[in-house]
Amino acid sequence: MLTGDIPPNQTIYIKNLNEKINKEEFKRSLYCLFSQFGRIIDVVALKTPKLRGQAWVVFTEVTAASNAVRQMQNFPFYDKPMRIQYAKTKSDSVAKAEGTFVPRDKKKKQEEKADKKRRAEETQQSSMPNGANSQNGGRTPSFQPNGQESAAPNNILFVQNLPAETTSMMLQLLFKQYPGFKEIRMIEAKPGIAFVEYEDDVQSSMAMQALQGFKITPQNPMVISFAKK
């Protein structure tokens, strides 16, 4: 067992990662994949020779880290199965390796400030009518989950309200967790949307129910509907 005798904590250590991926895309993809388990404080991935192919994900809750360790063990991340365990030490050691270590009292104040800012952003987002998309000038997405425009259930999902930095691989990591996944299709000329295809409508319905409202960033809850055919 990879976790061995290491006691559960809010930081998980991941190894056997694909070293060829761009660092920023790498971190965004890890955040996107693991944020389904709970709020993430930080994702650390360094490109130094000693630490290549490794990363740390810091959650606010130990239960979130535990679920991530259990459910994502050996998950194929950029075609390599992840090896996950609890970090042996708290994330201070990672901060020291990165050169960003902050004493605990100061770090706590920074985290409280960042958390306050996140809550304010989420409150502002929830107060916008019908989840208005910041990418489309504040206009309401054309799909209304309970509206008359809903298409009949089918095997293709239409995903809206995606942040600009979303990549096909990031979406694939999310949607391939559900049975019957076939492919992701994004339209370069129309950022913020994507189509996800499954084998049948039952499988697409399961994925839609599980990921409806999933936030790739705090400001961008996904809006998922059946695609019109």
Buried (B, 14 or more C-beta within 10 A) or exposed (E): EEBEEBEEBBBBBBBBBEEEBEEEBBBBBBBBBBBBBBEBBBBBBBEEEEBEBBBBBBBBEBEBBBBBBEEBBEBEBBEBEBBBBBBEEEBBBBBEBBEEBEEEEEBEEEBEEEEEEEEEEBEEBEEEEEBBBBBBEEEBBEBBBEEEEEEEEBBBBBBBBBBEBBBEBBBBBBBBBBEBBBEBBBEEEEBBBBBBBBEEBEBBBBBBEBBBEBBBBBBBBBBBBBBEE
